[in-house]
Amino acid sequence: MPHQVPSLLLLLLLLFLSVLEVSQGCLQDPSSAYRFTGTVCRLTYPAAVVLNEKTTKVIEAAFQHARYPSVKGEKSLRFIGNIKYGLDNLEIHNLSIGRSEFELHPGEGISMDISNVSAVFKGTIQYSYGSWLLNVDHSLDFEIESQIDLGIKPKLYCGEGKVAADTTDCYLNFHKLRLHLQGDKEPNFLKRLFTDFITFTVKLVVKGQICKEINKVANILADFIQDTAEQFLSDGDISVDIGVTAAPVITANYIESYHKGLTNYNNISAVINDSVFHPSQLTENKMLYFWLSDQVINPLLSAAHQDGRFRLNISEAELTELFNTELSGATPELITKSLESGSCELGVWSSSVPYLKTSTRGTTTWVEASGQLYCGNQGTPVLFFQMEVVTDVTASYANKKLFLSGNATKVVILQAELPIENQQLLDETQLELMREAVVRIGIPKVLRVLEIELTVLLDKQGANLFDIYNPEVLPGDGFVVVQMDFGFPHHLLVEFLKRTLQ
């Protein structure tokens, strides 16, 4: 099936791990996992720059979604006695995010610095103090103006059978904490006491909760990505296991992830153990690369064949239009008369499992197809045929549509007969006419239908919601590379934020 935080890491995951799913075998050394890898995704530095532009929205979600616990304390003061106090209902307001920067560290991870995070924290402080002569219980609201820098150094690793992110290396630097008590009319000693207590508590609580929220949002996003990927790569009873085969690789110029790409159909899974992938097959000129092995596509073709996907019914009107194509010879009289009689329909289907092989010259497909022409109320077909067709096919994607072109290199008529007359079509002239009809009428028609149906399928899975620029489909020996530039799919960010903030 063709193409699909509070930190930059999560946004990176949204794109380059959009094929993330649980994997039972995750090798620590990527080179040893290449032969088990059916699909690879490479996200280059320019793509990370685009993703970084959206970081602030997810940062805001983390701050706003964080829940800050109540904190209680006690302090003894001379002449007053014990002062008990509690911090409750801490909320964040007037949040704004400044600048976000990132860097890829080869073999290590990603560092992100988000500066000038301005926010106002509001809450309530309750306190009581007194002695054997006097007891006072009181509460007042407070505000704290703050300015914070956030730093995260997430590590990507292969844990529990999937790509995971360790975001424990997280810090907050507070450049400004200004306390405003309700009315600012409390005794000076209380303000000094509460200033020390509140500012210390806010630093401690906010740092813990924000860093915790980052990890929480990462897990939410991982689930969101898996759900989105599973929906995109599944249709009916056909699905693809795209579990990771190795931990991702990070260089100064790109992040690369490795996935199984195993087709599942009727509880039977394909196997890949001799993939030809090597990192040198991908470049760094585009923002996003998908490497697909023939061993991913062929099982998909097999599943689609078994699921009855390769069937086409052509109506009488379409047949009439198609047969307006001028052929070198005359159509057999019986077929001509049958078409003129009206109420005709031609059914065509794959009668054996299609197969393809990709080389640097392009992609070649082999298929055995059968067809029957019915006219009127006859229970017996007017025409039956079976043939082997070999076609060189090229694919492209533009204006949110898939385009296919084909050149038939071999057409062999295995069987052709007029069942209603119990007559075999054995005359070489008639067989040549059928081969010509297949090349000039049949293959173009099938490709046009496939273009439409595959585009509809891509749209159904949401591919049309992505802004894809300058996509290219490049064939190699046993694989194909899809490379493109892109605009960030804003709808996915919106969906994720809605889900996060529910």
C-alpha positions as CSV (number, residue, x, y, z in Angstrom):
1,M,0.0,0.0,0.0
2,P,1.6,3.3,-1.0
3,H,2.5,6.1,1.1
4,Q,1.7,8.2,5.2
5,V,6.6,17.6,22.1
6,P,6.5,19.3,24.5
7,S,9.6,18.5,22.5
8,L,10.9,18.2,19.0
9,L,11.4,14.5,19.6
10,L,7.7,13.9,19.7
11,L,7.1,15.7,16.5
12,L,9.9,13.8,14.9
13,L,8.3,10.6,16.1
14,L,5.0,11.6,14.5
15,L,6.6,11.7,11.1
16,F,9.6,9.3,11.0
17,L,8.0,6.8,13.3
18,S,4.6,7.0,11.6
19,V,5.2,3.3,11.0
20,L,5.7,2.4,14.6
21,E,4.3,-0.9,16.0
22,V,5.3,-3.5,18.5
23,S,8.1,-5.8,17.4
24,Q,9.1,-9.1,18.9
25,G,12.7,-9.0,17.6
26,C,14.5,-5.7,18.0
27,L,18.2,-6.0,17.3
28,Q,20.6,-3.5,18.9
29,D,22.9,-3.5,15.8
30,P,21.1,-2.0,12.8
31,S,23.5,-3.6,10.3
32,S,22.6,-7.1,11.5
33,A,18.9,-6.2,11.2
34,Y,19.1,-5.0,7.6
35,R,18.2,-8.4,6.1
36,F,15.0,-8.6,8.2
37,T,14.0,-5.0,7.2
38,G,11.2,-4.5,4.7
39,T,10.8,-0.8,4.9
40,V,13.0,2.1,6.1
41,C,12.2,5.7,6.9
42,R,14.8,8.4,6.8
43,L,14.0,11.9,8.0
44,T,16.7,14.5,7.2
45,Y,17.8,17.6,9.0
46,P,15.7,20.0,6.9
47,A,12.6,18.0,7.8
48,A,13.5,18.3,11.5
49,V,13.7,22.1,11.0
50,V,10.1,22.1,9.7
51,L,8.9,20.0,12.6
52,N,10.7,22.2,15.1
53,E,8.5,25.1,13.9
54,K,5.5,23.3,15.5
55,T,7.2,22.5,18.7
56,T,5.7,25.4,20.6
57,K,2.1,24.1,20.2
58,V,3.0,20.8,21.9
59,I,5.0,22.5,24.6
60,E,2.0,24.6,25.4
61,A,-0.1,21.4,25.6
62,A,2.3,19.9,28.1
63,F,2.3,22.9,30.4
64,Q,-1.5,23.4,30.2
65,H,-2.2,19.7,30.6
66,A,0.1,19.2,33.6
67,R,-1.7,18.7,37.0
68,Y,0.2,20.2,39.9
69,P,-0.2,18.5,43.3
70,S,-1.0,20.3,46.6
71,V,2.0,20.8,48.9
72,K,2.0,21.3,52.6
73,G,4.7,22.6,55.0
74,E,5.3,23.8,58.5
75,K,7.8,26.3,60.0
76,S,8.5,27.5,63.5
77,L,9.0,31.2,64.1
78,R,10.0,32.9,67.4
79,F,7.1,34.7,69.2
80,I,4.6,33.3,66.8
81,G,5.0,29.6,67.0
82,N,4.4,27.1,64.3
83,I,3.1,28.3,60.9
84,K,1.4,25.6,58.9
85,Y,0.8,26.3,55.2
86,G,-0.5,24.6,52.1
87,L,-0.3,25.3,48.4
88,D,-3.4,24.4,46.5
89,N,-5.1,24.8,43.0
90,L,-1.9,25.7,41.2
91,E,-2.8,26.5,37.6
92,I,-1.0,28.1,34.6
93,H,-2.2,31.2,32.7
94,N,-1.0,33.5,30.0
95,L,1.4,31.0,28.6
96,S,3.7,32.0,25.7
97,I,6.6,30.2,24.2
98,G,9.7,31.9,22.8
99,R,12.3,30.2,20.7
100,S,12.9,26.5,20.1
101,E,16.2,25.1,19.0
102,F,17.5,21.5,18.5
103,E,20.5,19.5,17.5
104,L,21.1,15.9,16.3
105,H,23.9,14.2,18.1
106,P,25.3,11.2,16.2
107,G,24.9,7.9,18.0
108,E,23.3,9.6,21.0
109,G,20.1,11.4,20.6
110,I,18.5,14.8,20.2
111,S,19.0,17.9,22.3
112,M,16.3,20.6,22.5
113,D,16.3,24.0,24.1
114,I,13.1,25.9,24.4
115,S,13.8,29.4,25.7
116,N,11.6,32.3,27.0
117,V,8.7,30.3,28.3
118,S,6.6,32.9,30.0
119,A,3.7,32.0,32.3
120,V,1.7,33.1,35.3
121,F,1.1,30.5,37.9
122,K,-2.0,31.1,40.1
123,G,-3.0,29.3,43.2
124,T,-4.2,29.5,46.8
125,I,-2.1,29.4,50.0
126,Q,-3.7,28.4,53.2
127,Y,-1.9,29.0,56.5
128,S,-2.5,28.9,60.2
129,Y,-0.4,30.1,63.1
130,G,-0.8,31.0,66.7
131,S,0.0,30.3,70.3
132,W,-1.9,29.5,73.5
133,L,-3.2,33.1,73.4
134,L,-4.2,33.4,69.7
135,N,-4.9,31.2,66.7
136,V,-5.2,32.5,63.1
137,D,-6.5,30.5,60.0
138,H,-6.4,32.2,56.7
139,S,-6.1,31.7,53.0
140,L,-5.3,34.0,50.1
141,D,-4.7,33.8,46.4
142,F,-1.4,34.4,44.8
143,E,0.2,34.8,41.4
144,I,3.7,34.1,40.3
145,E,5.2,35.7,37.1
146,S,7.8,33.3,35.7
147,Q,10.2,33.1,32.8
148,I,11.7,29.6,32.2
149,D,14.1,27.9,29.8
150,L,13.3,24.2,29.1
151,G,16.0,21.7,28.1
152,I,15.5,18.1,27.0
153,K,18.0,15.5,25.9
154,P,15.9,12.5,24.9
155,K,17.4,9.2,23.9
156,L,15.9,6.9,21.4
157,Y,16.3,3.3,22.1
158,C,14.7,-0.1,21.5
159,G,12.8,-1.1,24.5
160,E,10.0,-3.6,25.2
161,G,10.0,-4.5,21.5
162,K,9.5,-1.0,20.1
163,V,11.2,2.3,19.6
164,A,11.0,4.2,22.9
165,A,12.2,7.6,24.1
166,D,13.9,8.2,27.4
167,T,13.2,11.9,28.4
168,T,14.5,11.7,31.9
169,D,17.3,14.1,31.0
170,C,15.0,17.1,31.4
171,Y,15.7,20.4,33.2
172,L,14.0,23.8,33.8
173,N,15.9,27.0,34.5
174,F,13.9,29.8,36.1
175,H,15.1,33.3,35.2
176,K,12.2,35.1,36.9
177,L,9.8,34.3,39.8
178,R,7.9,37.2,41.1
179,L,5.3,36.6,43.8
180,H,2.1,38.7,44.1
181,L,-0.1,37.9,47.1
182,Q,-3.7,38.9,47.1
183,G,-3.8,42.6,47.8
184,D,-0.1,42.6,48.8
185,K,-1.3,43.7,52.3
186,E,-0.1,40.8,54.4
187,P,2.6,41.4,57.0
188,N,6.1,41.6,55.6
189,F,7.4,38.6,57.5
190,L,4.6,36.5,56.0
191,K,5.4,37.7,52.5
192,R,9.1,36.9,52.9
193,L,8.2,33.5,54.3
194,F,5.7,32.7,51.6
195,T,8.0,34.1,48.9
196,D,10.7,31.6,49.9
197,F,8.3,28.8,50.3
198,I,6.2,29.4,47.3
199,T,9.0,30.1,44.9
200,F,10.9,27.0,46.1
201,T,7.8,24.9,45.9
202,V,6.8,26.1,42.4
203,K,10.3,25.4,41.1
204,L,10.2,21.9,42.5
205,V,6.6,21.1,41.6
206,V,6.6,22.6,38.1
207,K,9.9,21.0,37.1
208,G,8.8,17.6,38.3
209,Q,5.3,17.8,36.7
210,I,6.5,19.3,33.4
211,C,9.2,16.7,32.9
212,K,6.7,14.1,33.9
213,E,4.2,15.5,31.5
214,I,6.7,15.4,28.7
215,N,7.2,11.7,29.3
216,K,3.4,11.2,29.5
217,V,2.7,13.1,26.3
218,A,5.4,11.0,24.6
219,N,3.5,7.8,25.5
220,I,0.2,9.3,24.5
221,L,1.7,10.3,21.2
222,A,3.3,6.9,20.7
223,D,-0.2,5.4,21.1
224,F,-1.7,8.0,18.7
225,I,1.0,7.3,16.1
226,Q,0.4,3.5,16.4
227,D,-3.3,4.0,15.9
228,T,-2.8,6.3,13.0
229,A,-0.2,4.1,11.4
230,E,-2.3,0.9,11.8
231,Q,-5.3,2.6,10.3
232,F,-3.3,3.9,7.3
233,L,-1.6,0.6,6.6
234,S,-4.7,-1.5,7.1
235,D,-7.7,-2.1,4.8
236,G,-10.3,-4.8,5.5
237,D,-8.5,-8.0,6.3
238,I,-5.2,-6.9,5.0
239,S,-2.7,-5.3,7.4
240,V,1.0,-4.7,7.7
241,D,3.2,-5.5,10.7
242,I,5.7,-2.6,10.7
243,G,7.3,-3.3,14.0
244,V,10.9,-2.1,14.3
245,T,13.8,-4.5,13.6
246,A,16.5,-2.3,15.2
247,A,16.9,0.8,17.2
248,P,16.9,4.0,15.1
249,V,20.1,5.5,13.9
250,I,20.9,9.2,14.5
251,T,23.5,11.1,12.5
252,A,24.2,14.8,12.3
253,N,22.1,14.9,9.1
254,Y,19.2,12.4,9.5
255,I,17.3,10.0,11.7
256,E,16.6,6.6,10.3
257,S,14.3,3.8,11.5
258,Y,14.0,0.2,10.4
259,H,10.8,-1.8,10.2
260,K,9.5,-5.3,9.3
261,G,6.9,-4.5,6.6
262,L,5.3,-8.0,7.0
263,T,1.9,-8.4,5.4
264,N,-0.8,-10.1,7.5
265,Y,-3.8,-11.7,5.9
266,N,-6.1,-14.4,7.4
267,N,-3.8,-14.8,10.3
268,I,-0.9,-15.6,8.0
269,S,2.2,-13.4,8.1
270,A,4.8,-12.9,5.4
271,V,8.5,-13.5,6.2
272,I,11.5,-11.4,5.2
273,N,15.0,-12.6,6.0
274,D,17.1,-11.6,2.9
275,S,16.3,-8.0,2.4
276,V,18.8,-6.0,0.3
277,F,18.7,-2.8,2.2
278,H,21.8,-0.7,2.8
279,P,21.9,3.0,4.0
280,S,23.9,4.0,0.9
281,Q,20.7,3.4,-1.2
282,L,19.2,6.6,0.3
283,T,20.5,10.1,-0.1
284,E,20.0,13.3,2.0
285,N,18.7,15.7,-0.7
286,K,15.1,15.4,0.3
287,M,13.3,15.8,3.6
288,L,11.7,12.4,3.8
289,Y,12.5,9.0,2.4
290,F,10.7,5.6,2.4
291,W,12.6,2.5,1.2
292,L,10.3,-0.4,0.3
293,S,11.5,-3.9,-0.5
294,D,9.9,-6.0,-3.2
295,Q,9.4,-8.5,-0.4
296,V,6.9,-6.0,1.1
297,I,5.0,-5.3,-2.0
298,N,4.7,-8.9,-3.4
299,P,2.9,-10.3,-0.3
300,L,0.6,-7.3,-0.5
301,L,-0.2,-8.2,-4.1
302,S,-0.8,-11.8,-3.0
303,A,-3.1,-10.8,-0.2
304,A,-5.1,-8.5,-2.5
305,H,-5.4,-11.3,-5.0
306,Q,-6.7,-13.7,-2.4
307,D,-9.0,-11.1,-1.0
308,G,-10.6,-10.7,-4.5
309,R,-9.4,-7.1,-4.9
310,F,-8.2,-7.6,-8.5
311,R,-11.6,-7.8,-10.2
312,L,-13.0,-5.4,-12.7
313,N,-16.5,-5.2,-14.3
314,I,-16.7,-3.1,-17.5
315,S,-20.2,-1.9,-18.4
316,E,-21.7,-1.9,-21.9
317,A,-21.2,1.9,-22.2
318,E,-17.5,1.5,-21.3
319,L,-17.1,-1.4,-23.7
320,T,-18.6,0.6,-26.5
321,E,-16.2,3.4,-25.8
322,L,-13.2,1.2,-25.5
323,F,-13.9,-0.7,-28.7
324,N,-13.9,2.6,-30.6
325,T,-10.2,2.2,-30.5
326,E,-9.1,1.3,-34.0
327,L,-7.5,-2.1,-34.2
328,S,-5.6,-3.6,-37.1
329,G,-8.2,-6.4,-37.7
330,A,-11.9,-7.0,-37.4
331,T,-13.6,-8.1,-34.2
332,P,-15.1,-11.6,-34.5
333,E,-18.6,-11.3,-35.9
334,L,-20.3,-13.1,-32.9
335,I,-18.7,-10.6,-30.4
336,T,-19.7,-7.6,-32.6
337,K,-23.3,-8.8,-32.9
338,S,-23.4,-9.5,-29.1
339,L,-22.2,-6.0,-28.3
340,E,-24.8,-4.6,-30.7
341,S,-27.5,-6.6,-29.0
342,G,-27.0,-4.6,-25.8
343,S,-26.9,-5.5,-22.0
344,C,-23.2,-6.6,-22.2
345,E,-20.7,-6.7,-19.4
346,L,-17.1,-7.8,-19.3
347,G,-15.6,-9.2,-16.1
348,V,-11.8,-9.4,-15.7
349,W,-9.9,-10.8,-12.8
350,S,-6.5,-12.0,-11.7
351,S,-6.5,-15.8,-12.0
352,S,-3.0,-16.3,-10.4
353,V,-1.1,-14.3,-7.8
354,P,0.5,-11.2,-9.4
355,Y,4.2,-10.8,-9.0
356,L,6.6,-7.9,-9.5
357,K,10.3,-7.4,-9.6
358,T,12.0,-4.0,-9.4
359,S,15.4,-3.1,-11.0
360,T,17.1,0.1,-11.9
361,R,15.3,0.0,-15.2
362,G,11.9,0.0,-13.5
363,T,9.3,-2.3,-12.1
364,T,8.1,-5.4,-14.1
365,T,4.8,-7.1,-13.2
366,W,3.7,-10.6,-14.1
367,V,0.0,-11.5,-13.9
368,E,-2.3,-14.2,-15.3
369,A,-5.7,-12.7,-16.1
370,S,-9.0,-14.2,-17.1
371,G,-12.1,-12.6,-18.5
372,Q,-15.7,-13.4,-19.5
373,L,-18.1,-11.4,-21.7
374,Y,-21.8,-11.8,-21.0
375,C,-24.5,-10.3,-23.1
376,G,-28.3,-10.2,-22.7
377,N,-29.8,-12.9,-20.4
378,Q,-27.5,-15.6,-21.6
379,G,-26.2,-17.8,-18.9
380,T,-23.2,-18.8,-21.0
381,P,-20.5,-16.2,-21.7
382,V,-20.1,-15.0,-25.3
383,L,-16.3,-14.9,-24.8
384,F,-13.9,-16.4,-22.4
385,F,-10.1,-15.8,-22.3
386,Q,-7.1,-16.4,-20.2
387,M,-3.7,-14.8,-20.7
388,E,-0.3,-14.1,-19.3
389,V,0.7,-10.4,-19.3
390,V,4.1,-8.9,-18.5
391,T,4.2,-5.1,-18.1
392,D,6.8,-2.5,-17.2
393,V,5.1,-0.1,-14.8
394,T,6.1,3.3,-13.6
395,A,4.4,5.3,-10.8
396,S,4.3,8.9,-9.9
397,Y,2.4,11.1,-7.4
398,A,1.3,14.7,-8.1
399,N,-1.5,17.0,-7.1
400,K,-2.6,14.4,-4.5
401,K,-3.2,11.8,-7.2
402,L,-1.4,8.6,-8.1
403,F,-0.4,8.1,-11.8
404,L,0.5,4.8,-13.5
405,S,1.9,4.2,-16.9
406,G,2.7,0.8,-18.4
407,N,4.3,-0.8,-21.4
408,A,3.4,-4.4,-22.2
409,T,6.5,-6.5,-22.9
410,K,4.7,-9.9,-23.3
411,V,1.2,-11.0,-23.9
412,V,0.5,-14.7,-24.3
413,I,-3.1,-15.9,-24.9
414,L,-3.3,-19.1,-22.9
415,Q,-7.0,-19.8,-23.8
416,A,-9.6,-18.1,-25.9
417,E,-13.0,-19.5,-26.8
418,L,-16.6,-18.6,-27.7
419,P,-18.4,-20.9,-25.2
420,I,-21.8,-20.1,-26.6
421,E,-20.7,-21.7,-29.9
422,N,-18.4,-24.2,-28.3
423,Q,-15.6,-22.8,-30.5
424,Q,-11.9,-22.2,-29.7
425,L,-10.3,-19.1,-31.1
426,L,-7.2,-20.7,-32.6
427,D,-6.7,-18.6,-35.7
428,E,-3.4,-16.7,-35.3
429,T,-5.0,-13.6,-36.8
430,Q,-7.7,-13.6,-34.2
431,L,-5.2,-14.3,-31.4
432,E,-3.0,-11.4,-32.6
433,L,-6.1,-9.2,-32.6
434,M,-6.8,-10.2,-29.0
435,R,-3.1,-9.4,-28.0
436,E,-3.5,-6.0,-29.7
437,A,-6.7,-5.3,-27.8
438,V,-5.0,-6.2,-24.5
439,V,-2.1,-3.9,-25.2
440,R,-4.1,-0.9,-26.6
441,I,-7.3,-1.2,-24.7
442,G,-7.0,-3.6,-21.7
443,I,-3.8,-2.5,-20.0
444,P,-4.5,1.2,-20.2
445,K,-8.0,0.6,-18.9
446,V,-6.8,-1.4,-15.9
447,L,-4.1,1.1,-15.1
448,R,-6.6,4.0,-15.1
449,V,-8.9,2.1,-12.8
450,L,-5.9,1.2,-10.5
451,E,-4.9,4.9,-10.5
452,I,-8.4,5.9,-9.3
453,E,-8.9,3.1,-6.8
454,L,-5.5,3.5,-5.2
455,T,-5.9,7.3,-5.0
456,V,-9.3,6.7,-3.3
457,L,-7.6,4.3,-0.9
458,L,-4.8,6.8,-0.1
459,D,-7.4,9.5,0.4
460,K,-9.4,7.2,2.6
461,Q,-6.4,6.7,4.8
462,G,-5.6,10.4,4.9
463,A,-2.7,10.8,2.5
464,N,-4.4,13.8,0.8
465,L,-4.2,15.7,4.0
466,F,-0.5,15.8,3.8
467,D,1.3,18.6,1.9
468,I,3.7,16.6,-0.3
469,Y,6.1,18.4,-2.6
470,N,8.2,17.1,-5.4
471,P,7.7,13.4,-4.8
472,E,9.8,10.9,-6.7
473,V,9.5,7.2,-7.0
474,L,13.0,5.7,-7.8
475,P,13.4,2.0,-8.7
476,G,16.4,0.0,-7.5
477,D,17.5,-3.7,-7.6
478,G,14.8,-5.3,-5.5
479,F,13.4,-2.2,-3.9
480,V,11.9,1.2,-4.6
481,V,12.6,4.5,-2.9
482,V,9.9,7.2,-2.4
483,Q,11.4,10.5,-1.6
484,M,9.7,13.9,-1.1
485,D,9.6,17.2,0.7
486,F,6.6,18.0,2.8
487,G,4.7,20.5,4.8
488,F,3.9,19.5,8.4
489,P,0.4,17.8,8.5
490,H,-1.2,20.3,10.7
491,H,-4.4,18.2,11.0
492,L,-2.4,15.5,12.8
493,L,-1.1,18.0,15.3
494,V,-4.6,19.3,15.9
495,E,-6.0,15.8,16.4
496,F,-3.2,14.9,18.7
497,L,-3.6,18.0,20.9
498,K,-7.4,17.4,21.1
499,R,-6.8,13.9,22.2
500,T,-4.1,15.0,24.7
501,L,-6.3,17.7,26.3
502,Q,-9.4,15.5,26.6
